[in-house]
Amino acid sequence: MASPDHDHWLARPNTISLLWAIFGVILTTVVLADFLVEHHPLFGLDGTFGFAAWYGFASCIALVLFAKALGALLKRLDTYYND
């Protein structure tokens, strides 16, 4: 078992900052790569710059909000199975 003096490498503030920077560079690179792709839009919005990035982000937020609402709707009391 690890001693409390040694934090896990993923929990260190320096590692977290480094990972944010790396993921930011990757995201920026992928969005900028959109300039290199020839688009064939089926409707107006899917031809806009960075459509896949912002549509995916918005979809993720919608799914999280839906899951939270569904969880609140289906939530039971802690004593549900004891009754």
N, C-alpha and C positions, 0 to 999 in steps of 0.2 A: 504494500500500500504506500502511496506517495505521501511524503510528509507535507504538512500545511505550508511549509516555507517555499515549496516549489509549485508555482502555478502552472497549469496546463498551458502549452505554448499558444493555443488558440484563444486563451483568455487574457493574454498579456496586452496591455494598451498599444504597445508598439506593433504587435502583430495585427491587431484589429485595424489600426491606421493603415498599415501596409496593404492589407486585404482590401480595404475600401478604395485605396488608390489603384490597385491592380484591377478590381472590378470596374472602377470608373473608366480606366483606360480601355478595357475590353468593350464596355458598353459604347463608349465614344467611337471606337474603331468600327464596331458593327453598324452603328447608325450612319457613320460617314461612308461606309461601304455601300450604302444605298445609292450613292451617286454613280456607282459603277454598274448598277443593274438597270436593264431596260424594262420598264414597267408596261404592263398591258392591263390597265384598270378595267374592271367590269362595271364599276359605278364611280362617281366623282371622288369620294374620299380616299379610295384605295390607291389612287395615283399620287397622293401627296407625299412629301418628303418625310421619312421616318414613320410611315403609317404602321408598319408591323410593330415597332417599338412602343408607340403610344397606345395602339390598340391592345397589345398584349398587357401593358401596364394597367390600362383601364379595365380590362377583363379580369385581371388578377384582383384588383380592388373590389370589383363587383362580386366576384366569387367569395371573397373574404367577408364582405358585408352580408351576403346571402347566407353564408354558413353561420355567422353570428346570430342573425335573425332566426334561422331555423333552430339553432341551439337554444335560444331563448324560448321559442315556441314549444319545443319538445322537452324542456327542462322539467325534472321531477324533484320533489322534496327528497331530502336525504333519508327520510324514513319510509320511502315509497315501498320498498320490499319488506319492511317489517310489519306493515299493516295487514 
